[in-house]
């Protein structure tokens, strides 16, 4: 069952029962997924940003955008306008396909994965996940890796509080750690 069907058949009735929503449109939903890589220290290496862009394009299926520093900070050795990261924002069907792949393929492939922590959901009901290595994504072949880098995934929802967000992600199939 894909994410849109799961949302309509499982999430909406359960959330209405748990939180007492009167209307289907009041039920929280996922708005966007942002995948971000900070290039930071490796900026001086030749072709590093291009390599990161290529990896993000393969992982998300969408062309990444370079993010630039808004102001100069001497402590971090950054100048205004310097490329400091690469990001992709997914919406619509690509977002649902990415979430399906994340839950069912990528997270189970992460080494020593015991579930997401509940503290990964912020007070507004959004989820943030960090990966130290991007090799758990199925599009990446281990023999093609030039340089490892981490990436961050932020999933933005319309939830108004942490409890709603946690329940939404649990019903969508995100594996959370069992609380003791």
Chimera marker file (.cmm) of the C-alpha trace (Angstrom):
<marker_set name="trace">
<marker id="1" x="0.000" y="0.000" z="0.000" r="1" g="1" b="0" radius="0.5"/>
<marker id="2" x="1.498" y="3.347" z="-1.012" r="1" g="1" b="0" radius="0.5"/>
<marker id="3" x="1.611" y="6.398" z="1.264" r="1" g="1" b="0" radius="0.5"/>
<marker id="4" x="-1.423" y="8.214" z="-0.154" r="1" g="1" b="0" radius="0.5"/>
<marker id="5" x="-3.626" y="5.126" z="0.155" r="1" g="1" b="0" radius="0.5"/>
<marker id="6" x="-2.299" y="4.446" z="3.665" r="1" g="1" b="0" radius="0.5"/>
<marker id="7" x="-3.029" y="8.052" z="4.643" r="1" g="1" b="0" radius="0.5"/>
<marker id="8" x="-6.616" y="7.906" z="3.358" r="1" g="1" b="0" radius="0.5"/>
<marker id="9" x="-7.518" y="4.432" z="4.662" r="1" g="1" b="0" radius="0.5"/>
<marker id="10" x="-5.591" y="4.192" z="7.931" r="1" g="1" b="0" radius="0.5"/>
<marker id="11" x="-4.289" y="7.568" z="9.124" r="1" g="1" b="0" radius="0.5"/>
<marker id="12" x="-7.415" y="9.714" z="8.675" r="1" g="1" b="0" radius="0.5"/>
<marker id="13" x="-9.849" y="7.358" z="10.515" r="1" g="1" b="0" radius="0.5"/>
<marker id="14" x="-7.360" y="6.631" z="13.336" r="1" g="1" b="0" radius="0.5"/>
<marker id="15" x="-6.425" y="10.290" z="13.859" r="1" g="1" b="0" radius="0.5"/>
<marker id="16" x="-10.115" y="11.273" z="13.866" r="1" g="1" b="0" radius="0.5"/>
<marker id="17" x="-10.789" y="8.627" z="16.505" r="1" g="1" b="0" radius="0.5"/>
<marker id="18" x="-7.783" y="9.519" z="18.713" r="1" g="1" b="0" radius="0.5"/>
<marker id="19" x="-7.907" y="13.329" z="18.526" r="1" g="1" b="0" radius="0.5"/>
<marker id="20" x="-11.621" y="13.806" z="17.823" r="1" g="1" b="0" radius="0.5"/>
<marker id="21" x="-11.329" y="15.690" z="14.525" r="1" g="1" b="0" radius="0.5"/>
<marker id="22" x="-14.712" y="16.361" z="12.931" r="1" g="1" b="0" radius="0.5"/>
<marker id="23" x="-13.380" y="16.950" z="9.414" r="1" g="1" b="0" radius="0.5"/>
<marker id="24" x="-10.918" y="14.983" z="7.244" r="1" g="1" b="0" radius="0.5"/>
<marker id="25" x="-9.149" y="18.220" z="6.306" r="1" g="1" b="0" radius="0.5"/>
<marker id="26" x="-8.366" y="18.911" z="9.985" r="1" g="1" b="0" radius="0.5"/>
<marker id="27" x="-6.220" y="15.763" z="10.175" r="1" g="1" b="0" radius="0.5"/>
<marker id="28" x="-2.476" y="16.629" z="10.015" r="1" g="1" b="0" radius="0.5"/>
<marker id="29" x="-0.630" y="15.687" z="6.848" r="1" g="1" b="0" radius="0.5"/>
<marker id="30" x="2.898" y="15.836" z="5.447" r="1" g="1" b="0" radius="0.5"/>
<marker id="31" x="3.513" y="19.052" z="3.478" r="1" g="1" b="0" radius="0.5"/>
<marker id="32" x="7.112" y="18.676" z="2.306" r="1" g="1" b="0" radius="0.5"/>
<marker id="33" x="10.358" y="16.796" z="2.766" r="1" g="1" b="0" radius="0.5"/>
<marker id="34" x="13.658" y="18.671" z="2.731" r="1" g="1" b="0" radius="0.5"/>
<marker id="35" x="16.920" y="16.790" z="2.187" r="1" g="1" b="0" radius="0.5"/>
<marker id="36" x="19.989" y="18.865" z="3.083" r="1" g="1" b="0" radius="0.5"/>
<marker id="37" x="23.758" y="18.342" z="2.984" r="1" g="1" b="0" radius="0.5"/>
<marker id="38" x="26.150" y="20.879" z="4.498" r="1" g="1" b="0" radius="0.5"/>
<marker id="39" x="29.464" y="20.952" z="2.647" r="1" g="1" b="0" radius="0.5"/>
<marker id="40" x="31.313" y="22.825" z="5.388" r="1" g="1" b="0" radius="0.5"/>
<marker id="41" x="34.949" y="21.754" z="5.815" r="1" g="1" b="0" radius="0.5"/>
<marker id="42" x="35.198" y="19.935" z="2.491" r="1" g="1" b="0" radius="0.5"/>
<marker id="43" x="34.440" y="23.050" z="0.449" r="1" g="1" b="0" radius="0.5"/>
<marker id="44" x="38.101" y="23.461" z="-0.557" r="1" g="1" b="0" radius="0.5"/>
<marker id="45" x="38.218" y="20.007" z="-2.180" r="1" g="1" b="0" radius="0.5"/>
<marker id="46" x="37.825" y="20.094" z="-5.963" r="1" g="1" b="0" radius="0.5"/>
<marker id="47" x="34.483" y="18.810" z="-7.350" r="1" g="1" b="0" radius="0.5"/>
<marker id="48" x="33.136" y="18.060" z="-3.850" r="1" g="1" b="0" radius="0.5"/>
<marker id="49" x="29.961" y="20.134" z="-4.287" r="1" g="1" b="0" radius="0.5"/>
<marker id="50" x="29.324" y="18.508" z="-7.687" r="1" g="1" b="0" radius="0.5"/>
<marker id="51" x="29.743" y="15.039" z="-6.130" r="1" g="1" b="0" radius="0.5"/>
<marker id="52" x="27.264" y="15.903" z="-3.351" r="1" g="1" b="0" radius="0.5"/>
<marker id="53" x="24.821" y="17.299" z="-5.926" r="1" g="1" b="0" radius="0.5"/>
<marker id="54" x="25.070" y="14.095" z="-7.974" r="1" g="1" b="0" radius="0.5"/>
<marker id="55" x="24.440" y="11.933" z="-4.904" r="1" g="1" b="0" radius="0.5"/>
<marker id="56" x="21.408" y="14.013" z="-3.856" r="1" g="1" b="0" radius="0.5"/>
<marker id="57" x="20.011" y="13.890" z="-7.381" r="1" g="1" b="0" radius="0.5"/>
<marker id="58" x="20.259" y="10.093" z="-7.422" r="1" g="1" b="0" radius="0.5"/>
<marker id="59" x="18.734" y="9.755" z="-3.942" r="1" g="1" b="0" radius="0.5"/>
<marker id="60" x="15.791" y="12.147" z="-4.459" r="1" g="1" b="0" radius="0.5"/>
<marker id="61" x="15.258" y="12.102" z="-8.225" r="1" g="1" b="0" radius="0.5"/>
<marker id="62" x="15.255" y="15.896" z="-8.308" r="1" g="1" b="0" radius="0.5"/>
<marker id="63" x="17.884" y="18.542" z="-9.104" r="1" g="1" b="0" radius="0.5"/>
<marker id="64" x="19.439" y="19.997" z="-5.922" r="1" g="1" b="0" radius="0.5"/>
<marker id="65" x="19.833" y="23.701" z="-5.175" r="1" g="1" b="0" radius="0.5"/>
<marker id="66" x="23.024" y="25.191" z="-3.734" r="1" g="1" b="0" radius="0.5"/>
<marker id="67" x="22.550" y="27.190" z="-0.539" r="1" g="1" b="0" radius="0.5"/>
<marker id="68" x="24.750" y="30.206" z="0.044" r="1" g="1" b="0" radius="0.5"/>
<marker id="69" x="25.926" y="31.979" z="3.188" r="1" g="1" b="0" radius="0.5"/>
<marker id="70" x="23.783" y="35.023" z="3.984" r="1" g="1" b="0" radius="0.5"/>
<marker id="71" x="26.560" y="36.786" z="5.864" r="1" g="1" b="0" radius="0.5"/>
<marker id="72" x="30.293" y="36.535" z="6.417" r="1" g="1" b="0" radius="0.5"/>
<marker id="73" x="31.433" y="34.858" z="9.642" r="1" g="1" b="0" radius="0.5"/>
<marker id="74" x="35.182" y="34.935" z="10.238" r="1" g="1" b="0" radius="0.5"/>
<marker id="75" x="35.071" y="32.223" z="12.919" r="1" g="1" b="0" radius="0.5"/>
<marker id="76" x="33.705" y="29.748" z="10.371" r="1" g="1" b="0" radius="0.5"/>
<marker id="77" x="35.822" y="31.168" z="7.526" r="1" g="1" b="0" radius="0.5"/>
<marker id="78" x="32.749" y="31.872" z="5.406" r="1" g="1" b="0" radius="0.5"/>
<marker id="79" x="32.140" y="34.788" z="3.110" r="1" g="1" b="0" radius="0.5"/>
<marker id="80" x="28.762" y="36.128" z="2.074" r="1" g="1" b="0" radius="0.5"/>
<marker id="81" x="27.597" y="34.289" z="-1.059" r="1" g="1" b="0" radius="0.5"/>
<marker id="82" x="29.864" y="31.251" z="-0.488" r="1" g="1" b="0" radius="0.5"/>
<marker id="83" x="28.196" y="27.873" z="-1.181" r="1" g="1" b="0" radius="0.5"/>
<marker id="84" x="27.754" y="26.158" z="2.211" r="1" g="1" b="0" radius="0.5"/>
<marker id="85" x="25.236" y="23.449" z="1.395" r="1" g="1" b="0" radius="0.5"/>
<marker id="86" x="23.078" y="21.619" z="-1.103" r="1" g="1" b="0" radius="0.5"/>
<marker id="87" x="19.366" y="20.920" z="-0.607" r="1" g="1" b="0" radius="0.5"/>
<marker id="88" x="16.292" y="19.418" z="-2.274" r="1" g="1" b="0" radius="0.5"/>
<marker id="89" x="12.657" y="20.129" z="-1.354" r="1" g="1" b="0" radius="0.5"/>
<marker id="90" x="10.209" y="17.377" z="-2.299" r="1" g="1" b="0" radius="0.5"/>
<marker id="91" x="6.458" y="17.841" z="-2.588" r="1" g="1" b="0" radius="0.5"/>
<marker id="92" x="3.572" y="15.875" z="-4.095" r="1" g="1" b="0" radius="0.5"/>
<marker id="93" x="4.051" y="12.391" z="-5.523" r="1" g="1" b="0" radius="0.5"/>
<marker id="94" x="7.880" y="12.540" z="-5.384" r="1" g="1" b="0" radius="0.5"/>
<marker id="95" x="7.611" y="13.286" z="-1.664" r="1" g="1" b="0" radius="0.5"/>
<marker id="96" x="5.351" y="10.276" z="-1.056" r="1" g="1" b="0" radius="0.5"/>
<marker id="97" x="7.610" y="7.999" z="-3.127" r="1" g="1" b="0" radius="0.5"/>
<marker id="98" x="10.649" y="9.215" z="-1.156" r="1" g="1" b="0" radius="0.5"/>
<marker id="99" x="8.912" y="8.656" z="2.206" r="1" g="1" b="0" radius="0.5"/>
<marker id="100" x="7.862" y="5.159" z="1.132" r="1" g="1" b="0" radius="0.5"/>
<marker id="101" x="11.459" y="4.350" z="0.174" r="1" g="1" b="0" radius="0.5"/>
<marker id="102" x="12.767" y="5.910" z="3.402" r="1" g="1" b="0" radius="0.5"/>
<marker id="103" x="10.500" y="3.878" z="5.696" r="1" g="1" b="0" radius="0.5"/>
<marker id="104" x="10.506" y="0.547" z="3.872" r="1" g="1" b="0" radius="0.5"/>
<marker id="105" x="14.013" y="0.350" z="2.354" r="1" g="1" b="0" radius="0.5"/>
<marker id="106" x="16.492" y="2.905" z="3.707" r="1" g="1" b="0" radius="0.5"/>
<marker id="107" x="15.865" y="2.860" z="7.475" r="1" g="1" b="0" radius="0.5"/>
<marker id="108" x="15.999" y="-0.976" z="7.693" r="1" g="1" b="0" radius="0.5"/>
<marker id="109" x="19.361" y="-0.873" z="5.854" r="1" g="1" b="0" radius="0.5"/>
<marker id="110" x="20.964" y="1.495" z="8.394" r="1" g="1" b="0" radius="0.5"/>
<marker id="111" x="23.557" y="-0.330" z="10.463" r="1" g="1" b="0" radius="0.5"/>
<marker id="112" x="22.607" y="-0.789" z="14.164" r="1" g="1" b="0" radius="0.5"/>
<marker id="113" x="19.215" y="0.876" z="13.644" r="1" g="1" b="0" radius="0.5"/>
<marker id="114" x="16.863" y="0.399" z="16.605" r="1" g="1" b="0" radius="0.5"/>
<marker id="115" x="14.189" y="2.914" z="15.660" r="1" g="1" b="0" radius="0.5"/>
<marker id="116" x="13.812" y="6.674" z="15.618" r="1" g="1" b="0" radius="0.5"/>
<marker id="117" x="13.820" y="8.550" z="18.892" r="1" g="1" b="0" radius="0.5"/>
<marker id="118" x="10.638" y="10.355" z="19.913" r="1" g="1" b="0" radius="0.5"/>
<marker id="119" x="12.707" y="13.480" z="20.555" r="1" g="1" b="0" radius="0.5"/>
<marker id="120" x="13.307" y="13.671" z="16.781" r="1" g="1" b="0" radius="0.5"/>
<marker id="121" x="9.777" y="15.117" z="16.535" r="1" g="1" b="0" radius="0.5"/>
<marker id="122" x="9.766" y="18.809" z="17.473" r="1" g="1" b="0" radius="0.5"/>
<marker id="123" x="7.041" y="20.690" z="19.363" r="1" g="1" b="0" radius="0.5"/>
<marker id="124" x="5.310" y="21.565" z="16.060" r="1" g="1" b="0" radius="0.5"/>
<marker id="125" x="5.051" y="17.922" z="14.987" r="1" g="1" b="0" radius="0.5"/>
<marker id="126" x="7.848" y="17.933" z="12.378" r="1" g="1" b="0" radius="0.5"/>
<marker id="127" x="10.390" y="15.100" z="12.144" r="1" g="1" b="0" radius="0.5"/>
<marker id="128" x="14.135" y="15.506" z="11.574" r="1" g="1" b="0" radius="0.5"/>
<marker id="129" x="16.400" y="12.566" z="10.791" r="1" g="1" b="0" radius="0.5"/>
<marker id="130" x="20.176" y="12.706" z="10.362" r="1" g="1" b="0" radius="0.5"/>
<marker id="131" x="22.306" y="10.165" z="8.504" r="1" g="1" b="0" radius="0.5"/>
<marker id="132" x="26.073" y="9.953" z="9.091" r="1" g="1" b="0" radius="0.5"/>
<marker id="133" x="26.496" y="8.078" z="5.804" r="1" g="1" b="0" radius="0.5"/>
<marker id="134" x="24.322" y="8.122" z="2.713" r="1" g="1" b="0" radius="0.5"/>
<marker id="135" x="25.180" y="4.537" z="1.677" r="1" g="1" b="0" radius="0.5"/>
<marker id="136" x="21.958" y="3.060" z="3.102" r="1" g="1" b="0" radius="0.5"/>
<marker id="137" x="19.962" y="4.520" z="0.191" r="1" g="1" b="0" radius="0.5"/>
<marker id="138" x="19.335" y="1.907" z="-2.530" r="1" g="1" b="0" radius="0.5"/>
<marker id="139" x="20.412" y="4.219" z="-5.404" r="1" g="1" b="0" radius="0.5"/>
<marker id="140" x="23.976" y="4.393" z="-4.086" r="1" g="1" b="0" radius="0.5"/>
<marker id="141" x="26.336" y="1.542" z="-4.960" r="1" g="1" b="0" radius="0.5"/>
<marker id="142" x="29.144" y="1.096" z="-2.387" r="1" g="1" b="0" radius="0.5"/>
<marker id="143" x="31.808" y="0.604" z="-5.092" r="1" g="1" b="0" radius="0.5"/>
<marker id="144" x="31.070" y="4.064" z="-6.590" r="1" g="1" b="0" radius="0.5"/>
<marker id="145" x="31.600" y="6.058" z="-3.384" r="1" g="1" b="0" radius="0.5"/>
<marker id="146" x="34.320" y="8.701" z="-3.647" r="1" g="1" b="0" radius="0.5"/>
<marker id="147" x="33.807" y="10.557" z="-0.377" r="1" g="1" b="0" radius="0.5"/>
<marker id="148" x="31.290" y="9.860" z="2.396" r="1" g="1" b="0" radius="0.5"/>
<marker id="149" x="29.104" y="12.652" z="3.722" r="1" g="1" b="0" radius="0.5"/>
<marker id="150" x="26.078" y="12.883" z="5.967" r="1" g="1" b="0" radius="0.5"/>
<marker id="151" x="22.667" y="14.270" z="5.182" r="1" g="1" b="0" radius="0.5"/>
<marker id="152" x="19.644" y="15.574" z="7.037" r="1" g="1" b="0" radius="0.5"/>
<marker id="153" x="16.009" y="14.896" z="6.251" r="1" g="1" b="0" radius="0.5"/>
<marker id="154" x="13.306" y="17.217" z="7.616" r="1" g="1" b="0" radius="0.5"/>
<marker id="155" x="9.675" y="16.188" z="7.232" r="1" g="1" b="0" radius="0.5"/>
<marker id="156" x="7.275" y="19.114" z="7.673" r="1" g="1" b="0" radius="0.5"/>
<marker id="157" x="3.649" y="18.497" z="8.678" r="1" g="1" b="0" radius="0.5"/>
<marker id="158" x="0.526" y="20.520" z="9.432" r="1" g="1" b="0" radius="0.5"/>
<marker id="159" x="0.400" y="19.099" z="12.985" r="1" g="1" b="0" radius="0.5"/>
<marker id="160" x="-0.045" y="21.683" z="15.708" r="1" g="1" b="0" radius="0.5"/>
<marker id="161" x="1.649" y="19.812" z="18.549" r="1" g="1" b="0" radius="0.5"/>
<marker id="162" x="4.205" y="17.082" z="19.203" r="1" g="1" b="0" radius="0.5"/>
<marker id="163" x="1.640" y="14.366" z="20.082" r="1" g="1" b="0" radius="0.5"/>
<marker id="164" x="-0.175" y="14.819" z="16.763" r="1" g="1" b="0" radius="0.5"/>
<marker id="165" x="3.081" y="14.617" z="14.827" r="1" g="1" b="0" radius="0.5"/>
<marker id="166" x="4.272" y="11.498" z="16.668" r="1" g="1" b="0" radius="0.5"/>
<marker id="167" x="0.955" y="9.738" z="16.039" r="1" g="1" b="0" radius="0.5"/>
<marker id="168" x="0.937" y="10.762" z="12.360" r="1" g="1" b="0" radius="0.5"/>
<marker id="169" x="4.431" y="9.343" z="11.817" r="1" g="1" b="0" radius="0.5"/>
<marker id="170" x="3.628" y="6.179" z="13.778" r="1" g="1" b="0" radius="0.5"/>
<marker id="171" x="0.523" y="5.556" z="11.659" r="1" g="1" b="0" radius="0.5"/>
<marker id="172" x="2.508" y="6.191" z="8.461" r="1" g="1" b="0" radius="0.5"/>
<marker id="173" x="4.875" y="3.384" z="9.481" r="1" g="1" b="0" radius="0.5"/>
<marker id="174" x="7.903" y="5.237" z="10.832" r="1" g="1" b="0" radius="0.5"/>
<marker id="175" x="9.685" y="2.931" z="13.316" r="1" g="1" b="0" radius="0.5"/>
<marker id="176" x="10.055" y="4.604" z="16.719" r="1" g="1" b="0" radius="0.5"/>
<marker id="177" x="12.000" y="3.178" z="19.641" r="1" g="1" b="0" radius="0.5"/>
<marker id="178" x="9.955" y="1.543" z="22.363" r="1" g="1" b="0" radius="0.5"/>
<marker id="179" x="9.904" y="3.736" z="25.470" r="1" g="1" b="0" radius="0.5"/>
<marker id="180" x="11.002" y="2.090" z="28.719" r="1" g="1" b="0" radius="0.5"/>
<link id1="1" id2="2" r="1" g="1" b="0" radius="0.2"/>
<link id1="2" id2="3" r="1" g="1" b="0" radius="0.2"/>
<link id1="3" id2="4" r="1" g="1" b="0" radius="0.2"/>
<link id1="4" id2="5" r="1" g="1" b="0" radius="0.2"/>
<link id1="5" id2="6" r="1" g="1" b="0" radius="0.2"/>
<link id1="6" id2="7" r="1" g="1" b="0" radius="0.2"/>
<link id1="7" id2="8" r="1" g="1" b="0" radius="0.2"/>
<link id1="8" id2="9" r="1" g="1" b="0" radius="0.2"/>
<link id1="9" id2="10" r="1" g="1" b="0" radius="0.2"/>
<link id1="10" id2="11" r="1" g="1" b="0" radius="0.2"/>
<link id1="11" id2="12" r="1" g="1" b="0" radius="0.2"/>
<link id1="12" id2="13" r="1" g="1" b="0" radius="0.2"/>
<link id1="13" id2="14" r="1" g="1" b="0" radius="0.2"/>
<link id1="14" id2="15" r="1" g="1" b="0" radius="0.2"/>
<link id1="15" id2="16" r="1" g="1" b="0" radius="0.2"/>
<link id1="16" id2="17" r="1" g="1" b="0" radius="0.2"/>
<link id1="17" id2="18" r="1" g="1" b="0" radius="0.2"/>
<link id1="18" id2="19" r="1" g="1" b="0" radius="0.2"/>
<link id1="19" id2="20" r="1" g="1" b="0" radius="0.2"/>
<link id1="20" id2="21" r="1" g="1" b="0" radius="0.2"/>
<link id1="21" id2="22" r="1" g="1" b="0" radius="0.2"/>
<link id1="22" id2="23" r="1" g="1" b="0" radius="0.2"/>
<link id1="23" id2="24" r="1" g="1" b="0" radius="0.2"/>
<link id1="24" id2="25" r="1" g="1" b="0" radius="0.2"/>
<link id1="25" id2="26" r="1" g="1" b="0" radius="0.2"/>
<link id1="26" id2="27" r="1" g="1" b="0" radius="0.2"/>
<link id1="27" id2="28" r="1" g="1" b="0" radius="0.2"/>
<link id1="28" id2="29" r="1" g="1" b="0" radius="0.2"/>
<link id1="29" id2="30" r="1" g="1" b="0" radius="0.2"/>
<link id1="30" id2="31" r="1" g="1" b="0" radius="0.2"/>
<link id1="31" id2="32" r="1" g="1" b="0" radius="0.2"/>
<link id1="32" id2="33" r="1" g="1" b="0" radius="0.2"/>
<link id1="33" id2="34" r="1" g="1" b="0" radius="0.2"/>
<link id1="34" id2="35" r="1" g="1" b="0" radius="0.2"/>
<link id1="35" id2="36" r="1" g="1" b="0" radius="0.2"/>
<link id1="36" id2="37" r="1" g="1" b="0" radius="0.2"/>
<link id1="37" id2="38" r="1" g="1" b="0" radius="0.2"/>
<link id1="38" id2="39" r="1" g="1" b="0" radius="0.2"/>
<link id1="39" id2="40" r="1" g="1" b="0" radius="0.2"/>
<link id1="40" id2="41" r="1" g="1" b="0" radius="0.2"/>
<link id1="41" id2="42" r="1" g="1" b="0" radius="0.2"/>
<link id1="42" id2="43" r="1" g="1" b="0" radius="0.2"/>
<link id1="43" id2="44" r="1" g="1" b="0" radius="0.2"/>
<link id1="44" id2="45" r="1" g="1" b="0" radius="0.2"/>
<link id1="45" id2="46" r="1" g="1" b="0" radius="0.2"/>
<link id1="46" id2="47" r="1" g="1" b="0" radius="0.2"/>
<link id1="47" id2="48" r="1" g="1" b="0" radius="0.2"/>
<link id1="48" id2="49" r="1" g="1" b="0" radius="0.2"/>
<link id1="49" id2="50" r="1" g="1" b="0" radius="0.2"/>
<link id1="50" id2="51" r="1" g="1" b="0" radius="0.2"/>
<link id1="51" id2="52" r="1" g="1" b="0" radius="0.2"/>
<link id1="52" id2="53" r="1" g="1" b="0" radius="0.2"/>
<link id1="53" id2="54" r="1" g="1" b="0" radius="0.2"/>
<link id1="54" id2="55" r="1" g="1" b="0" radius="0.2"/>
<link id1="55" id2="56" r="1" g="1" b="0" radius="0.2"/>
<link id1="56" id2="57" r="1" g="1" b="0" radius="0.2"/>
<link id1="57" id2="58" r="1" g="1" b="0" radius="0.2"/>
<link id1="58" id2="59" r="1" g="1" b="0" radius="0.2"/>
<link id1="59" id2="60" r="1" g="1" b="0" radius="0.2"/>
<link id1="60" id2="61" r="1" g="1" b="0" radius="0.2"/>
<link id1="61" id2="62" r="1" g="1" b="0" radius="0.2"/>
<link id1="62" id2="63" r="1" g="1" b="0" radius="0.2"/>
<link id1="63" id2="64" r="1" g="1" b="0" radius="0.2"/>
<link id1="64" id2="65" r="1" g="1" b="0" radius="0.2"/>
<link id1="65" id2="66" r="1" g="1" b="0" radius="0.2"/>
<link id1="66" id2="67" r="1" g="1" b="0" radius="0.2"/>
<link id1="67" id2="68" r="1" g="1" b="0" radius="0.2"/>
<link id1="68" id2="69" r="1" g="1" b="0" radius="0.2"/>
<link id1="69" id2="70" r="1" g="1" b="0" radius="0.2"/>
<link id1="70" id2="71" r="1" g="1" b="0" radius="0.2"/>
<link id1="71" id2="72" r="1" g="1" b="0" radius="0.2"/>
<link id1="72" id2="73" r="1" g="1" b="0" radius="0.2"/>
<link id1="73" id2="74" r="1" g="1" b="0" radius="0.2"/>
<link id1="74" id2="75" r="1" g="1" b="0" radius="0.2"/>
<link id1="75" id2="76" r="1" g="1" b="0" radius="0.2"/>
<link id1="76" id2="77" r="1" g="1" b="0" radius="0.2"/>
<link id1="77" id2="78" r="1" g="1" b="0" radius="0.2"/>
<link id1="78" id2="79" r="1" g="1" b="0" radius="0.2"/>
<link id1="79" id2="80" r="1" g="1" b="0" radius="0.2"/>
<link id1="80" id2="81" r="1" g="1" b="0" radius="0.2"/>
<link id1="81" id2="82" r="1" g="1" b="0" radius="0.2"/>
<link id1="82" id2="83" r="1" g="1" b="0" radius="0.2"/>
<link id1="83" id2="84" r="1" g="1" b="0" radius="0.2"/>
<link id1="84" id2="85" r="1" g="1" b="0" radius="0.2"/>
<link id1="85" id2="86" r="1" g="1" b="0" radius="0.2"/>
<link id1="86" id2="87" r="1" g="1" b="0" radius="0.2"/>
<link id1="87" id2="88" r="1" g="1" b="0" radius="0.2"/>
<link id1="88" id2="89" r="1" g="1" b="0" radius="0.2"/>
<link id1="89" id2="90" r="1" g="1" b="0" radius="0.2"/>
<link id1="90" id2="91" r="1" g="1" b="0" radius="0.2"/>
<link id1="91" id2="92" r="1" g="1" b="0" radius="0.2"/>
<link id1="92" id2="93" r="1" g="1" b="0" radius="0.2"/>
<link id1="93" id2="94" r="1" g="1" b="0" radius="0.2"/>
<link id1="94" id2="95" r="1" g="1" b="0" radius="0.2"/>
<link id1="95" id2="96" r="1" g="1" b="0" radius="0.2"/>
<link id1="96" id2="97" r="1" g="1" b="0" radius="0.2"/>
<link id1="97" id2="98" r="1" g="1" b="0" radius="0.2"/>
<link id1="98" id2="99" r="1" g="1" b="0" radius="0.2"/>
<link id1="99" id2="100" r="1" g="1" b="0" radius="0.2"/>
<link id1="100" id2="101" r="1" g="1" b="0" radius="0.2"/>
<link id1="101" id2="102" r="1" g="1" b="0" radius="0.2"/>
<link id1="102" id2="103" r="1" g="1" b="0" radius="0.2"/>
<link id1="103" id2="104" r="1" g="1" b="0" radius="0.2"/>
<link id1="104" id2="105" r="1" g="1" b="0" radius="0.2"/>
<link id1="105" id2="106" r="1" g="1" b="0" radius="0.2"/>
<link id1="106" id2="107" r="1" g="1" b="0" radius="0.2"/>
<link id1="107" id2="108" r="1" g="1" b="0" radius="0.2"/>
<link id1="108" id2="109" r="1" g="1" b="0" radius="0.2"/>
<link id1="109" id2="110" r="1" g="1" b="0" radius="0.2"/>
<link id1="110" id2="111" r="1" g="1" b="0" radius="0.2"/>
<link id1="111" id2="112" r="1" g="1" b="0" radius="0.2"/>
<link id1="112" id2="113" r="1" g="1" b="0" radius="0.2"/>
<link id1="113" id2="114" r="1" g="1" b="0" radius="0.2"/>
<link id1="114" id2="115" r="1" g="1" b="0" radius="0.2"/>
<link id1="115" id2="116" r="1" g="1" b="0" radius="0.2"/>
<link id1="116" id2="117" r="1" g="1" b="0" radius="0.2"/>
<link id1="117" id2="118" r="1" g="1" b="0" radius="0.2"/>
<link id1="118" id2="119" r="1" g="1" b="0" radius="0.2"/>
<link id1="119" id2="120" r="1" g="1" b="0" radius="0.2"/>
<link id1="120" id2="121" r="1" g="1" b="0" radius="0.2"/>
<link id1="121" id2="122" r="1" g="1" b="0" radius="0.2"/>
<link id1="122" id2="123" r="1" g="1" b="0" radius="0.2"/>
<link id1="123" id2="124" r="1" g="1" b="0" radius="0.2"/>
<link id1="124" id2="125" r="1" g="1" b="0" radius="0.2"/>
<link id1="125" id2="126" r="1" g="1" b="0" radius="0.2"/>
<link id1="126" id2="127" r="1" g="1" b="0" radius="0.2"/>
<link id1="127" id2="128" r="1" g="1" b="0" radius="0.2"/>
<link id1="128" id2="129" r="1" g="1" b="0" radius="0.2"/>
<link id1="129" id2="130" r="1" g="1" b="0" radius="0.2"/>
<link id1="130" id2="131" r="1" g="1" b="0" radius="0.2"/>
<link id1="131" id2="132" r="1" g="1" b="0" radius="0.2"/>
<link id1="132" id2="133" r="1" g="1" b="0" radius="0.2"/>
<link id1="133" id2="134" r="1" g="1" b="0" radius="0.2"/>
<link id1="134" id2="135" r="1" g="1" b="0" radius="0.2"/>
<link id1="135" id2="136" r="1" g="1" b="0" radius="0.2"/>
<link id1="136" id2="137" r="1" g="1" b="0" radius="0.2"/>
<link id1="137" id2="138" r="1" g="1" b="0" radius="0.2"/>
<link id1="138" id2="139" r="1" g="1" b="0" radius="0.2"/>
<link id1="139" id2="140" r="1" g="1" b="0" radius="0.2"/>
<link id1="140" id2="141" r="1" g="1" b="0" radius="0.2"/>
<link id1="141" id2="142" r="1" g="1" b="0" radius="0.2"/>
<link id1="142" id2="143" r="1" g="1" b="0" radius="0.2"/>
<link id1="143" id2="144" r="1" g="1" b="0" radius="0.2"/>
<link id1="144" id2="145" r="1" g="1" b="0" radius="0.2"/>
<link id1="145" id2="146" r="1" g="1" b="0" radius="0.2"/>
<link id1="146" id2="147" r="1" g="1" b="0" radius="0.2"/>
<link id1="147" id2="148" r="1" g="1" b="0" radius="0.2"/>
<link id1="148" id2="149" r="1" g="1" b="0" radius="0.2"/>
<link id1="149" id2="150" r="1" g="1" b="0" radius="0.2"/>
<link id1="150" id2="151" r="1" g="1" b="0" radius="0.2"/>
<link id1="151" id2="152" r="1" g="1" b="0" radius="0.2"/>
<link id1="152" id2="153" r="1" g="1" b="0" radius="0.2"/>
<link id1="153" id2="154" r="1" g="1" b="0" radius="0.2"/>
<link id1="154" id2="155" r="1" g="1" b="0" radius="0.2"/>
<link id1="155" id2="156" r="1" g="1" b="0" radius="0.2"/>
<link id1="156" id2="157" r="1" g="1" b="0" radius="0.2"/>
<link id1="157" id2="158" r="1" g="1" b="0" radius="0.2"/>
<link id1="158" id2="159" r="1" g="1" b="0" radius="0.2"/>
<link id1="159" id2="160" r="1" g="1" b="0" radius="0.2"/>
<link id1="160" id2="161" r="1" g="1" b="0" radius="0.2"/>
<link id1="161" id2="162" r="1" g="1" b="0" radius="0.2"/>
<link id1="162" id2="163" r="1" g="1" b="0" radius="0.2"/>
<link id1="163" id2="164" r="1" g="1" b="0" radius="0.2"/>
<link id1="164" id2="165" r="1" g="1" b="0" radius="0.2"/>
<link id1="165" id2="166" r="1" g="1" b="0" radius="0.2"/>
<link id1="166" id2="167" r="1" g="1" b="0" radius="0.2"/>
<link id1="167" id2="168" r="1" g="1" b="0" radius="0.2"/>
<link id1="168" id2="169" r="1" g="1" b="0" radius="0.2"/>
<link id1="169" id2="170" r="1" g="1" b="0" radius="0.2"/>
<link id1="170" id2="171" r="1" g="1" b="0" radius="0.2"/>
<link id1="171" id2="172" r="1" g="1" b="0" radius="0.2"/>
<link id1="172" id2="173" r="1" g="1" b="0" radius="0.2"/>
<link id1="173" id2="174" r="1" g="1" b="0" radius="0.2"/>
<link id1="174" id2="175" r="1" g="1" b="0" radius="0.2"/>
<link id1="175" id2="176" r="1" g="1" b="0" radius="0.2"/>
<link id1="176" id2="177" r="1" g="1" b="0" radius="0.2"/>
<link id1="177" id2="178" r="1" g="1" b="0" radius="0.2"/>
<link id1="178" id2="179" r="1" g="1" b="0" radius="0.2"/>
<link id1="179" id2="180" r="1" g="1" b="0" radius="0.2"/>
</marker_set>
